[in-house]
Amino acid sequence: MIIYKDFTFEAAHKLPLVPDTHKCSKLHGHSFQVRISVEGDLNNLGWVIDYADIKLTCGPIIEELDHAYLNELPGLKNPTSENIAVWLWDSIKPKLVILSEIEVKETCNTGCIYRG
């Protein structure tokens, strides 16, 4: 069974590897959406994990990104949605071993899914 919890954060970034003529080379911000999915068997309570436990584990990590200039965070010199997903995975997976997927959306119709 797969369950998920959604989070949001606001952040600014620029993409340093694109040409100067690309609009993402300039400082700009997004209202990011993150979906944390976990997979496992149902326990004796009839759930995979308490949603509150997902929030307790992932919330503080995602809060590190909120209202941040992402390029300044260690490991996010090139903060594409893909690299943000990998950064989140590397930060969350050791604490939430049943993590199965991270989705990062930077707009309502663009994003990525990372499965480790």
Backbone as CSV, one residue per row, in Angstrom:
resi,resn,N_x,N_y,N_z,CA_x,CA_y,CA_z,C_x,C_y,C_z
1,MET,0.849,-1.169,0.000,0.000,0.000,0.000,0.894,1.231,0.000
2,ILE,0.501,2.228,-0.765,1.228,3.499,-0.810,0.310,4.590,-0.261
3,ILE,0.833,5.382,0.658,0.126,6.553,1.157,1.049,7.755,0.985
4,TYR,0.468,8.960,1.075,1.283,10.151,0.881,0.811,11.298,1.759
5,LYS,1.702,12.245,1.951,1.392,13.495,2.640,1.985,14.619,1.820
6,ASP,1.210,15.692,1.644,1.650,16.842,0.866,2.159,17.956,1.772
7,PHE,3.164,18.656,1.288,3.766,19.792,1.974,3.929,20.915,0.949
8,THR,4.089,22.138,1.435,4.389,23.263,0.563,5.515,24.081,1.183
9,PHE,6.234,24.777,0.329,7.201,25.755,0.801,7.389,26.817,-0.270
10,GLU,7.736,28.006,0.166,8.016,29.132,-0.719,9.519,29.339,-0.730
11,ALA,10.101,29.505,-1.906,11.549,29.691,-1.968,11.947,30.399,-3.254
12,ALA,13.135,30.993,-3.204,13.719,31.650,-4.368,14.916,30.847,-4.844
13,HIS,15.174,30.940,-6.140,16.353,30.294,-6.711,16.640,30.880,-8.080
14,LYS,17.784,30.525,-8.601,18.105,30.759,-9.996,18.891,29.549,-10.455
15,LEU,18.867,29.304,-11.734,19.558,28.139,-12.285,20.853,28.606,-12.942
16,PRO,21.986,28.327,-12.303,23.256,28.873,-12.761,23.823,28.210,-14.019
17,LEU,23.300,27.083,-14.435,23.874,26.368,-15.569,23.166,26.646,-16.888
18,VAL,22.077,27.401,-16.846,21.378,27.733,-18.091,21.991,29.009,-18.672
19,PRO,21.810,29.255,-19.970,22.347,30.491,-20.563,21.747,31.733,-19.901
20,ASP,22.482,32.826,-19.933,22.005,34.082,-19.344,20.700,34.559,-19.967
21,THR,20.422,34.126,-21.176,19.190,34.528,-21.861,17.967,33.733,-21.402
22,HIS,18.182,32.655,-20.665,17.066,31.828,-20.173,16.423,32.534,-18.985
23,LYS,15.090,32.537,-18.927,14.407,33.257,-17.852,14.742,32.714,-16.461
24,CYS,15.114,31.450,-16.363,15.429,30.866,-15.057,16.850,31.196,-14.583
25,SER,17.609,31.910,-15.415,18.936,32.339,-14.970,18.835,33.501,-13.985
26,LYS,17.686,34.145,-13.955,17.456,35.274,-13.053,16.815,34.783,-11.750
27,LEU,17.068,35.504,-10.690,16.470,35.183,-9.404,14.947,35.259,-9.512
28,HIS,14.289,34.205,-9.060,12.825,34.161,-9.077,12.366,33.182,-7.994
29,GLY,11.071,33.148,-7.740,10.556,32.280,-6.687,9.417,31.401,-7.159
30,HIS,9.135,30.411,-6.326,8.042,29.478,-6.595,7.323,29.149,-5.290
31,SER,6.081,28.752,-5.437,5.342,28.107,-4.360,5.441,26.610,-4.638
32,PHE,6.447,25.979,-4.059,6.712,24.564,-4.320,5.704,23.678,-3.585
33,GLN,5.352,22.583,-4.215,4.549,21.541,-3.583,5.378,20.266,-3.559
34,VAL,5.352,19.594,-2.432,6.104,18.347,-2.269,5.141,17.271,-1.790
35,ARG,5.188,16.126,-2.438,4.416,14.961,-2.003,5.401,13.890,-1.556
36,ILE,5.253,13.464,-0.312,6.073,12.406,0.262,5.227,11.137,0.277
37,SER,5.668,10.116,-0.438,4.945,8.843,-0.483,5.757,7.772,0.232
38,VAL,5.046,6.947,0.970,5.667,5.816,1.655,4.910,4.558,1.280
39,GLU,5.596,3.419,1.370,4.986,2.155,0.979,5.254,1.112,2.039
40,GLY,4.223,0.361,2.364,4.380,-0.709,3.330,3.083,-1.475,3.508
41,ASP,3.142,-2.441,4.383,1.966,-3.244,4.702,1.144,-2.543,5.774
42,LEU,-0.123,-2.890,5.825,-0.977,-2.356,6.878,-0.581,-2.958,8.220
43,ASN,-0.536,-2.109,9.231,-0.222,-2.607,10.578,-1.510,-2.964,11.312
44,ASN,-1.386,-3.261,12.588,-2.552,-3.699,13.368,-3.585,-2.587,13.546
45,LEU,-3.227,-1.329,13.267,-4.170,-0.217,13.333,-4.903,-0.009,12.007
46,GLY,-4.471,-0.740,10.977,-5.101,-0.619,9.670,-4.510,0.472,8.805
47,TRP,-3.297,0.896,9.125,-2.631,1.895,8.305,-1.172,1.527,8.082
48,VAL,-0.526,2.186,7.139,0.886,1.946,6.850,1.742,2.643,7.897
49,ILE,1.423,3.915,8.156,2.108,4.739,9.152,1.167,5.892,9.487
50,ASP,1.283,6.411,10.661,0.496,7.569,11.057,0.954,8.775,10.236
51,TYR,0.017,9.494,9.626,0.375,10.687,8.863,1.140,11.692,9.729
52,ALA,0.818,11.720,11.007,1.527,12.619,11.928,3.005,12.264,12.020
53,ASP,3.339,10.991,11.895,4.747,10.586,11.926,5.478,11.031,10.657
54,ILE,4.782,11.025,9.531,5.387,11.542,8.295,5.664,13.036,8.469
55,LYS,4.697,13.755,9.006,4.866,15.188,9.224,5.996,15.470,10.210
56,LEU,6.066,14.698,11.273,7.106,14.883,12.283,8.497,14.662,11.692
57,THR,8.624,13.696,10.813,9.911,13.380,10.194,10.263,14.357,9.085
58,CYS,9.331,14.626,8.200,9.624,15.404,6.993,9.454,16.908,7.167
59,GLY,8.555,17.305,8.037,8.265,18.724,8.223,9.493,19.576,8.496
60,PRO,10.325,19.217,9.476,11.506,20.048,9.755,12.499,20.120,8.596
61,ILE,12.592,19.070,7.808,13.506,19.072,6.661,12.979,20.006,5.578
62,ILE,11.694,19.925,5.300,11.094,20.790,4.288,11.102,22.242,4.759
63,GLU,10.973,22.469,6.059,11.023,23.834,6.593,12.372,24.497,6.342
64,GLU,13.441,23.706,6.201,14.753,24.266,5.872,14.726,24.982,4.520
65,LEU,13.823,24.568,3.647,13.711,25.146,2.311,12.784,26.363,2.276
66,ASP,11.893,26.461,3.254,10.871,27.499,3.233,11.483,28.888,3.413
67,HIS,11.121,29.787,2.512,11.606,31.167,2.495,13.127,31.235,2.474
68,ALA,13.728,30.296,1.761,15.185,30.246,1.626,15.577,30.626,0.199
69,TYR,16.819,31.055,0.062,17.437,31.201,-1.248,18.139,29.871,-1.479
70,LEU,17.517,29.005,-2.263,17.932,27.606,-2.372,19.382,27.440,-2.815
71,ASN,19.869,28.323,-3.664,21.242,28.211,-4.154,22.275,28.274,-3.033
72,GLU,21.906,28.840,-1.895,22.841,28.983,-0.786,22.872,27.771,0.141
73,LEU,21.956,26.837,-0.043,21.921,25.660,0.822,22.939,24.619,0.345
74,PRO,23.664,23.996,1.279,24.624,22.950,0.889,23.940,21.864,0.054
75,GLY,24.522,21.566,-1.092,23.986,20.529,-1.966,22.974,21.020,-2.985
76,LEU,22.652,22.324,-2.962,21.662,22.850,-3.901,22.191,24.040,-4.701
77,LYS,23.431,23.964,-5.134,23.987,25.051,-5.943,23.225,25.216,-7.252
78,ASN,22.667,24.123,-7.765,21.857,24.133,-8.986,20.476,23.560,-8.632
79,PRO,19.611,24.377,-8.003,18.372,23.866,-7.419,17.222,23.676,-8.413
80,THR,17.410,22.758,-9.327,16.315,22.343,-10.203,15.322,21.528,-9.362
81,SER,14.139,21.337,-9.869,13.173,20.478,-9.168,13.753,19.087,-8.954
82,GLU,14.476,18.602,-9.955,15.082,17.279,-9.860,16.101,17.221,-8.722
83,ASN,16.956,18.248,-8.637,17.967,18.260,-7.575,17.359,18.494,-6.201
84,ILE,16.270,19.244,-6.141,15.557,19.408,-4.868,14.990,18.070,-4.425
85,ALA,14.419,17.308,-5.347,13.867,15.986,-5.014,14.957,15.059,-4.486
86,VAL,16.117,15.058,-5.120,17.231,14.214,-4.659,17.706,14.682,-3.279
87,TRP,17.811,15.996,-3.085,18.235,16.563,-1.799,17.262,16.127,-0.688
88,LEU,15.969,16.224,-0.987,14.971,15.795,-0.001,15.084,14.299,0.279
89,TRP,15.233,13.505,-0.773,15.363,12.055,-0.607,16.544,11.731,0.311
90,ASP,17.689,12.332,0.017,18.894,12.055,0.799,18.742,12.502,2.251
91,SER,17.937,13.518,2.493,17.712,14.011,3.854,16.665,13.195,4.608
92,ILE,15.666,12.702,3.887,14.527,12.026,4.529,14.712,10.517,4.634
93,LYS,15.238,9.878,3.618,15.299,8.415,3.557,15.949,7.778,4.792
94,PRO,17.049,8.331,5.323,17.629,7.699,6.519,16.706,7.722,7.743
95,LYS,15.778,8.671,7.761,14.866,8.815,8.898,13.516,8.138,8.657
96,LEU,13.191,7.890,7.396,11.902,7.316,7.015,12.181,6.221,5.986
97,VAL,12.530,5.053,6.486,13.023,3.984,5.607,11.974,3.469,4.629
98,ILE,10.687,3.682,4.915,9.650,3.221,3.993,9.326,4.271,2.920
99,LEU,10.128,5.329,2.840,9.975,6.327,1.784,10.045,5.634,0.428
100,SER,9.078,5.928,-0.448,9.068,5.271,-1.761,9.132,6.252,-2.922
101,GLU,8.745,7.513,-2.680,8.700,8.445,-3.792,8.585,9.872,-3.262
102,ILE,9.238,10.790,-3.967,9.103,12.211,-3.674,8.727,12.917,-4.967
103,GLU,7.665,13.690,-4.903,7.260,14.512,-6.040,7.477,15.975,-5.672
104,VAL,8.134,16.720,-6.542,8.349,18.148,-6.354,7.709,18.875,-7.527
105,LYS,6.778,19.782,-7.225,6.146,20.606,-8.253,6.546,22.050,-8.006
106,GLU,7.050,22.702,-9.048,7.412,24.111,-8.897,6.347,25.042,-9.459
107,THR,5.469,24.514,-10.280,4.279,25.239,-10.721,3.121,24.245,-10.693
108,CYS,1.925,24.733,-10.989,0.772,23.835,-10.937,0.804,22.766,-12.026
109,ASN,1.633,22.963,-13.048,1.651,21.968,-14.128,3.056,21.491,-14.506
110,THR,4.058,21.706,-13.639,5.391,21.161,-13.896,5.997,20.608,-12.622
111,GLY,6.687,19.511,-12.744,7.318,18.911,-11.586,8.069,17.649,-11.952
112,CYS,8.547,16.972,-10.932,9.275,15.729,-11.151,8.928,14.743,-10.047
113,ILE,9.170,13.483,-10.329,8.980,12.396,-9.368,10.294,11.651,-9.263
114,TYR,10.738,11.449,-8.009,11.999,10.742,-7.770,11.726,9.534,-6.885
115,ARG,12.272,8.405,-7.266,12.054,7.153,-6.539,13.360,6.556,-6.007
116,GLY,14.343,7.404,-5.797,15.613,6.933,-5.260,16.402,6.265,-6.318
